[in-house]
Amino acid sequence: MKDKFRHFVQEFENEVTDLSKEATLAYFDASISGKEDDFRRASELQHKLSLLFADKEKFEELKIYKDYDFGDPVLNRQAERLYNEFAGTQFNPELLEKIIKLSATVEEQFSVFRAEVDGVKYTDNQIDDVLQDSEDSEQLQKFWEASKQIGAVVKDDVIKLVKMRNEAARELGFENHHTMSLTLSEQDPAELDRLFDELDKLTRDEFAKLKSEIDNFLSKKYNAPVDDLMPWHYQDKFFQQGPKIYSVDLDRYYMNEDIVKLTRDYYNGLGMNIDDLLEKSDLFEKEGKYQHAYCTDIDRSGDVRVVCNVKPNYRWTGTMLHEYGHAVYDKYVNKDLPWILREHSHIFTTEAIAMLFGRMAANPDWIKDMTGISEEEKNEIASDCFNSLKLEQLTFSRWVQVIYRFERAMYAYPDLDLNALWWELVEKYQMLKKPAGRNAPDWAAKIHISLYPAYYHNYILGELTASQLHSYIMKNYVNGGSTSLVNNKNAGKFLMDKFFYPGALLHWSELIKSSTGEELTPKYYAEQFVHN
């Protein structure tokens, strides 16, 4: 049986390795160029790759291997991972092709779309700048509404995608795509519901206090009664980040910095050299280019790249630290592992590393160590830095509540009045007011809902893991030193050896327990951001 499975794996790797590299590279190129032909080629290659995992004969063979104990943890884990990868595509190949093609169409629409205000088109970065800096409520409303225009463009296609994904899930015996996605990614839907209910209780009261602080600040800023504050006053398209209500202006510490150099120096100082990763990345704005940020492992053999649209500010500093957290994880996975295990243990474990480092952009020790401010200035801003990060974290945790619960309902009942559902959840969890008479598909303007279903909850699992790792590192590798971890090669080695190197050989729960000594728990997140 061992020999048969090894032969199966070898044949699979012979097929998948080059095609996966070609497809990943094609998507990278398309997201840079924004060209229709490039997106079409990426879609075609992705379809070919998906067909490898849709092979019904191979899947029938995998059913046998999945429940067989080979007496070898590497073989057992490969069988588990391969089964889950194949299971998600064991449906009508014509339906699979339709899903891939329609997804590519929606992705292209997001990539090339530019919001329009009074006949002038604006990039996402320009929209963000206005929402953050303007004090004109009428202008804020126009730009906030413009930021949602893409929703109306894609919403019909998104609902089609939801229904097609559900049809595929039912073919495989699941009630809907959301449930299938969680199950095949080794997550229990009931456990996630419990976790999100716990997080709601954990953060609700503290967030309500912070929301009151935000409202009082914004009321003065915009010279408007608290009761008149609307979603466009909160300095973010979706209120997924906290407004800047504290005296520290984190942007000013980065406005004259070379953000790419800061990122390079920091990771290299941890013993995680990223020179090779920066060389192949695409980090600045271009016409037609994807306007967000992501990291991609091209070949699982060291070619890891990041796409960003860097500006010298706090947001993009945090984004660079975040994306290169993903990148170093991918780079330092054990390259002797089989292809299917040569990646992160779970989506949220790589998010955890990205978040652990992304938080550093608001860490006063990090700002001092990396930009050279004085000890006195560091101490002056320390309280506001912490409060800013706390506000950012709790605001984000409430936003994720909206996304998770909206997606779960959308896949369960796609014919619901989704516009109304969206605002019910926004009002409940984010405590924002729905604009009078608004009935627009604002939910569809969030790219993750349209294109990356059943993914967003992993961000908050990543935050919990990041806090658990942070606590462990502080206790074991800092010893009263800087919380920035600047030049802390021991902390870097711990992460590379204990968290990155095992790749997907360990189930995510085993990885967290083996590296921190405990199973995943929200208590460290609460210690860091609620009870601190």
ABEGO torsion letter per residue (X at the ends): XAAAAAAAAAAAAAAAAAAAAAAAAAAAAAAAAGBAAAAAAAAAAAAAAAAAAABAAAAAAAAAAAABBAGBAAAAAAAAAAAAAAAAABBBAAAAAAAAAAAAAAAAAAAABBBBBGGBBBBAAAAAAAAAABABAAAAAAAAAAAAAAAAAAAAAAAAAAAAAAAAAAAAGBABAAAAAAAAAGBBAAAAAAAAAAAAAAAAAAAAAAAAAAAAAAAAAAGBBAAABBAAAAGBAAGABBBBABABBAAAAAAABBAAAAAAAAAAAAGBBAAAAAAABBABBBBGBBABBBBBBAAGAGBBBBBBBBBBBAAAAAAAAAAAAAAAAAAABBAABBAAABBBABAAAAAAAAAAAAAAAABAAAAAAAAGBBAAAAAAAAAAAAAAAAAAAAAAAAAAAAAAAAAAAAAABAABBAAAAAAAAAAAAAGBBBBBGBBBBAAAABAAAAABBGAAAAAAAAAAAAAAAAAAAAAAAAGGBBAAGBGBAAAAAAAAAAAAAAEAABBAAAAAAAAAGBBBBAAAAAAAAAAX
